[in-house]
C-alpha cells in the first residue's frame, strides 16, 4: 500500500507538472505508514517518529516558500533530522539495555 500510494501520488504530480512536490508527498506517505508499523512492532518511539515525519512532510511546502528553498530541501532536512535523532535514540537504548 505504501509503495502504491507513493507511486500513484508521484505519478499524478508528474502529470500535473508539479514534480517539486514529489519528495514531500513520498515523505508524507512514509510518515503515515509508520503509525501502523509502530503498533505492529510494538516500539512506542516509532509513533513519535511517525508524527514528526508526517509533520515534517506537511510543513515542507510552507517552510520552503517562506525560506525560498526547494521543497525537497525542506522535506529532506526535516525528515533527515527526525530519522537521525530516532536512529541515535534507538542505538542508545539498545546499547544501554545490555
TIDO-103933 format. One record per residue (C-alpha): residue in one letter; x negated, y, z negated. Coordinates in steps of 0.2 Angstrom, whole numbers, always signed. Each point is the difference from the previous one (the first is absolute). Layout:
BEGIN
['A' [X Y Z]];
...
END
This chain:
BEGIN
['X' [+0 +0 +0]];
['X' [-14 +12 -4]];
['X' [-9 -2 +16]];
['X' [+16 +1 +10]];
['X' [+6 +15 -9]];
['X' [-17 +9 +2]];
['X' [-2 -5 +19]];
['X' [+18 +5 +4]];
['X' [-2 +17 -8]];
['X' [-17 +3 +8]];
['X' [+7 -5 +17]];
['X' [+15 +12 -2]];
['X' [-12 +14 -5]];
['X' [-11 -4 +15]];
['X' [+16 +1 +11]];
['X' [+4 +17 -7]];
['X' [-18 +5 +2]];
['X' [-2 +3 -19]];
['X' [-15 -11 -2]];
['X' [-7 +12 -13]];
['X' [+13 -7 -12]];
['X' [-5 -19 +3]];
['X' [-12 -1 -15]];
['X' [+12 +8 -12]];
['X' [+14 -12 +6]];
['X' [-11 -16 -2]];
['X' [-6 +7 -17]];
['X' [+19 +2 -5]];
['X' [+4 -18 +5]];
['X' [-15 -7 -10]];
['X' [+5 +10 -15]];
['X' [+18 -6 +0]];
['X' [-5 -18 +3]];
['X' [-11 +0 -15]];
['X' [+16 +1 -12]];
['X' [+5 -18 +3]];
['X' [-18 -6 +1]];
['X' [-2 +7 -18]];
['X' [+15 -10 -6]];
['X' [-5 -16 +9]];
['X' [-18 +0 -6]];
['X' [+4 +7 -17]];
['X' [-13 +13 -1]];
['X' [+8 +16 -7]];
['X' [-14 +12 +6]];
['X' [+6 -4 +18]];
['X' [+16 +9 -4]];
['X' [-9 +16 -3]];
['X' [-11 -3 +15]];
['X' [+16 -2 +10]];
['X' [+8 +16 -7]];
['X' [-16 +10 +3]];
['X' [-3 -6 +18]];
['X' [+18 +3 +5]];
['X' [-2 +17 -8]];
['X' [-16 +3 +9]];
['X' [+7 -5 +17]];
['X' [+15 +12 -3]];
['X' [-10 +14 -5]];
['X' [-12 -2 +15]];
['X' [+10 +11 +12]];
['X' [+3 +15 -11]];
['X' [-18 +0 -7]];
['X' [-7 -1 +17]];
['X' [+11 +14 +6]];
['X' [-5 +11 -15]];
['X' [-18 -4 +1]];
['X' [-2 +0 +19]];
['X' [-7 -17 +1]];
['X' [+5 -15 +10]];
['X' [+14 -11 -8]];
['X' [-11 -15 +1]];
['X' [-13 +9 -10]];
['X' [+13 +4 -14]];
['X' [+7 -17 +0]];
['X' [-17 -8 +1]];
['X' [-6 +10 -15]];
['X' [+15 -3 -10]];
['X' [+1 -19 +3]];
['X' [-19 -2 -1]];
['X' [+0 +8 -17]];
['X' [+14 -10 -7]];
['X' [-7 -16 +6]];
['X' [-18 +3 -6]];
['X' [+6 +5 -17]];
['X' [+11 -16 -1]];
['X' [-14 -11 +6]];
['X' [-12 +7 -13]];
['X' [+13 -2 -13]];
['X' [+4 -18 +5]];
['X' [-19 -4 +0]];
['X' [-2 +8 -17]];
['X' [+14 -10 -7]];
['X' [-7 -16 +7]];
['X' [-17 +3 -7]];
['X' [+6 +4 -17]];
['X' [+12 -15 -1]];
['X' [-15 -12 -1]];
END
